[in-house]
Amino acid sequence: MHKWFVYTQFDDASKAAADFLADRIKISIHKNGVCHVVLPGGNTPAVCLSYLAEKDLPWEKINWYLGDERCYEVGHVDRNDLMLDNNLWSRIGETNIHVIPAEQGADLAAKLYRETIAAIDSFDIVFLGMGEDGHTASLFPDNEALNDDRSVVPVFNSPKAPDERVSLGVETLKNAKTRMVLASGISKASIIKRIRSAEPLPINSIGDIRWYVDEAAISEDNDRK
């Protein structure tokens, strides 16, 4: 079942998500000597990642991956890896970053990233975003990528620019040890109500999730289980 953690303000939700991330990273490193973390794109996680960057963590023992990437040239302002570098990677010590080479096109980039993650049985933490249509990573409703059982999938005909993307596949996300989503604002209230009603949306196809949300995001749903 999904677990919901609701905060009055988005900043509080972001801090709580960062605290949880830091704790899970420490636990994974203590147990396995390393931690494999998937990070989201978009604008919502920026504040949380900035808080995470302030933590005292053994950064050199953390491996970072992307949940998805947009097929733009390296350095494009809308690439997810640029946001992650600005808010996290450039602010921490030596660490291990595994970007998706999406500039090479969806098919080839997906193939190369499958090779990158081939040795990972399951990610320790998958931190995801969620769109107003219920998509997560670049797995959109009714898109063929949802039915692709490969670990990393090419995405075509995206309803949001750009048309081509690369995403971790449904099975990869389902197999993760921990999944979490940070969401905020009244614009997410309608889709969160549908999620909590167990509609067959992409975000509901990947297993149980820890949700960190502000009150505005669940304003259409008073049943806060």
Secondary structure, DSSP 4 states (H G I P E B T S, - for coil): --EEEEESSHHHHHHHHHHHHHHHHHHHHHHHS-EEEEE--SSTTHHHHHHHHTS---GGGEEEEESEEES--TT-TT-HHHHHHHHTGGGSSS-EEE---GGG-HHHHHHHHHHHTTT-SS-SEEEE---TTS-BTTB-TT-GGGG--SSEEEE-S-SSSSS-EEEE-HHHHHT-S-EEEEE-SGGGHHHHHHHHTT---GGGGS---EEEEEGGGGTT-----
